[in-house]
Amino acid sequence: MNEHQLAVIGERNAVNLAPGVSMLQFDARRCRIHRQTLQKLLKFRNLAPLLGLAKGIEKETLSLPSQIVEEVLGKVPYAHLSGPGFAKEVIRGKRAREVIAAKDKLLLTKLKALFQIKPLEISTTADLIGVQLAGAFKNVLAIGISLVEADGQKPKISKDLIGLGLKEMIALGKTMGAERQTFLG
């Protein structure tokens, strides 16, 4: 992977970091586990930047993954990867578009270079809040659309639901500090 070493941590991985690690990929499916895994990192000094993959909003606090990272670890370099791609599809060579968000432009540049992997297409943005919210909100919308389609409803209802859902996602996202364009791809 270029000159970078990537350490993967998550709910099933013990946190063991070798010298020279230049990036930590963080994947926890549930925010409770997210907090527990992050707390294990407190023993390390000068942490490498974190790349979050967790989607969702913490039920108890309504915090996003980046907010949990900041609460537990303080100000550490953090980026978040999200998008509609599936690892199985990428492995099979199918094109996938993902986005990496971070406030640090240099970190974004390094991550984009690190993820120059075909068939993956990576775009970048500074809208960290928007990327995390869009990842969480789209799952709720997808469930609603699936229910409508499973019930045999007319395709127009699905289209209307997508339009209305997107409008609501944008409104809520803007209220929470996200940029409108992030929700539009």
N, C-alpha and C positions, 0 to 999 in steps of 0.2 A: 504494500500500500504506500507507494511513494516512499519518502523518508520518514513517515510518521508511524508510530506504534499506537494501536488502538486497543484499549482495554475495555472489555464489555462487563458491565455489572448489572445485576437485576435481582429479581426475587429469588432465583434459584442459584445465583452465583455468590460464592463467598467473596468478600472484597479483599483481594490480594493484588497489590500493585508492584510491578517490577520497576526498577530504575529505568528511566528513559521513556516512559509512557508519555506521549504528547497529547492524547485525547482520551477521554472517558466517554463511552457510549452508555447511557443510562436507560434501562427499560424496566419499568414496573407497571404491571397492568392495573393495579388498584392503588389509589393515592395513599392508603394506610401503609401499604408495603413500600411505597415511594419514600415516605418519611423514615421508616425503619431502616431501609437500605442507605439512605443519605446519612443517617446518624452514624452508621458504621464508618463513613468517610471522615468524620470529625477528627479521628486520630492522625490523619495525614496532614502534613504541612505543604504549602505550595501546590495545591491540587492542579492537575491538568484541566483544561476546559471540559465542561460537561456537555454532552449532546443528548438531549432528552427525546424519548420516543413515546412516552406514556400519553394516552389521550384521555381526557376527562377533566372533571372538576371535582375537587374533594367535597364529599357530601357534607361533612360536619362544618367546614369553614368556607366553602365556595371558593377555595383557592385553586389557581392554575398550577401546573407543574413548576413553572419558573418561579412563582411566588413561594412555593414550598421550598424550593432549592434555596432561595434567598433567606427565608425564615430560618432554615436549619443550618446552612453553611455560611451565610453572610454574602457579601458581594464576591462571587466567583464568576469567571467567564462561563456563560451558558448560552447554548443554542438549542433550537428545537426543530426536529424533522417531522414533517407531516405530509399527508397527501393521500390520494386514492389508490396508490400502487399496493400490490401484494407481493411479498417476498417470493412466493411460489411462482408467480408470473415472471418476475425478473429473472429467476433462476432458469426458467424455460426460454428466456430470450425475448419475452414480450416487453414492449416499450412501457415505461412507467414514468410519470411525472410527479415529482415531489418538490417540496419547498423547505428550505432551511431558513429559520428566522433567528436573528440575534441583534442585540443593540450594538455590538462591537463589529465594525466594518472589516477590520483585519481578520477577525475570526471567521467571518462569512467568506472572505476570499480564500482562506486556507481550507475551509470545509468544502467549498465548491471544487477546489482543485483535488482534494482528497476523494471526492465522490465522482470523479470523471470515469465512470464505469458504464459501458454500454450494456444494456439498453436504457439505463437510468438517465433521465433528464432532470437536472436540479436547477431550480431558480432560487434566488435569495431575496430576502426582505428584512427590513429593520422592524417590521410590525410583529414583534414577539407575542403580544397579547392576541392580536387578530388570528395568527396561525393556530395558536392553541385553542381559541374559542371556536374557530371554523372546524377544527378536527373533532371537537366534542359535539358541537351543534349538528353537524352533518349526520352523525350516527343516529340522533333522535329523529331527524327528518327521514332518513332511510328506513327506519322502522315504521314510521307512519305511511310512507309510500308503499312499503311491502304489505301492510295491512289492507290498504285500499286495493292494491292489485290482486291480493289473495281472495278478496271478497268478490272479484269479478266486476269491479266498477269500471265505468267507461274511462278510456285513456285521458279524456279531457280533465277528469277529476285529478288524476296523477299530475298532469301538467299544471293545473291550477294550484295544487298543493305544493309543488316545487316552487312556483313563483311566489306564493304567499309565504312559504317557509323561508325562502331566501330573503325576502323583504324583512321578515321578523328577525332573522339572524343578523342582518346588517344593522337594523335599528338597535338591537340589544348590544351588538358588538361595538357600535359607535358610542353608546352610553358607557361602556366599560373601557373605552380608550383605544379601540381598534380602528383601523382604516377601512373604509368602504371597499376599496379595490381588492383587499385581501380576500374577501368573501366571493369575489367574482372570478378569482383564478388569476 
